[in-house]
Amino acid sequence: MELAQTQVRLEELQGEVTSLTRARDLSERAYKAGAIPLTDVLNADSQLLVARNDVESTRADAARAAVRTFRALGGGWDVRSNPSIAAVKMRELERAETKTNYGQGNGQGT
């Protein structure tokens, strides 16, 4: 995916997460009031988790697209020039990858 496409996709997914968060909260209220079964709340939870996973995956895609764009424009990746920026970006990528590895590795994905 190209950088511009990932940014547009990220905005769409963030809107989806907002909507699904509201739907999940409403379904929990309805469950507590006895209006719907627990499975409906669990389904809303599942949909929300999938959307959050998509957001984090798209963020990682955007970071990779930015690096590809930078390199395509003739830029190099010189960590020695500013190691603090490189370290921050690496942590962001690692955090995004950890969040998208459901069922894999150490189980820290949320």
C-alpha positions in Angstrom: 0.0 0.0 0.0 1.2 3.5 -0.7 1.7 6.1 2.0 -1.4 8.2 1.0 -3.6 5.1 0.8 -2.5 4.0 4.2 -3.3 7.4 5.7 -6.8 7.4 4.2 -7.3 3.8 5.4 -6.1 4.6 8.9 -8.6 7.5 9.2 -11.4 5.2 8.0 -10.4 2.5 10.5 -10.2 5.0 13.4 -13.8 6.1 12.6 -14.8 2.4 12.6 -13.1 1.8 16.0 -15.0 4.8 17.4 -18.3 3.5 16.1 -17.6 0.0 17.3 -16.6 1.2 20.8 -19.9 3.0 21.1 -21.8 -0.1 19.8 -19.9 -2.3 22.3 -20.7 0.1 25.2 -24.4 0.2 24.2 -24.5 -3.6 23.9 -23.1 -4.0 27.4 -25.7 -1.6 28.8 -28.4 -3.6 27.0 -27.0 -6.8 28.4 -26.9 -5.4 32.0 -30.6 -4.4 31.5 -31.4 -7.9 30.4 -32.4 -6.9 26.9 -29.8 -8.9 24.9 -27.8 -12.1 25.5 -24.1 -12.2 26.5 -23.2 -13.5 23.0 -24.2 -10.2 21.5 -21.8 -8.4 23.8 -19.0 -10.9 23.0 -19.7 -10.4 19.3 -19.4 -6.6 19.7 -16.1 -7.2 21.6 -14.8 -9.4 18.8 -15.6 -6.8 16.1 -14.0 -4.1 18.1 -10.8 -6.1 18.6 -10.6 -6.9 14.9 -11.0 -3.2 14.1 -8.3 -2.2 16.6 -6.0 -4.9 15.1 -6.6 -3.4 11.7 -5.7 0.1 12.9 -2.4 -1.1 14.4 -1.6 -3.2 11.3 -2.3 -0.2 9.1 -0.1 2.0 11.2 2.7 -0.4 10.7 2.0 -0.4 6.9 2.1 3.4 6.9 5.5 3.4 8.6 6.9 0.9 6.1 5.4 2.9 3.2 7.0 6.1 4.6 10.4 4.3 4.6 9.9 3.0 1.0 8.9 6.5 -0.1 11.9 8.1 1.6 14.2 5.5 0.0 12.6 5.9 -3.4 13.3 9.7 -3.2 17.0 8.9 -2.8 17.2 9.1 1.0 19.2 6.7 3.0 18.6 5.5 6.5 21.5 6.7 8.6 20.8 5.9 12.2 24.0 7.6 13.3 22.7 11.0 12.2 19.9 10.9 14.8 19.8 7.7 16.9 17.0 8.9 19.1 14.5 9.3 16.2 15.4 5.9 14.9 14.9 4.3 18.3 11.5 5.9 18.7 10.4 4.7 15.3 11.7 1.2 16.0 9.8 1.1 19.3 6.6 2.2 17.5 7.0 -0.5 14.9 7.7 -3.2 17.6 4.7 -2.0 19.6 2.5 -2.2 16.5 3.7 -5.6 15.6 3.2 -6.8 19.1 -0.4 -5.6 19.1 -1.1 -7.4 15.8 0.3 -10.8 16.8 -2.8 -12.2 18.4 -2.3 -15.8 19.4 1.4 -15.7 18.6 4.5 -15.2 20.6 4.3 -14.1 24.2 0.6 -13.2 24.1 1.0 -9.6 24.9 -1.1 -8.4 22.0 -4.1 -6.4 23.2 
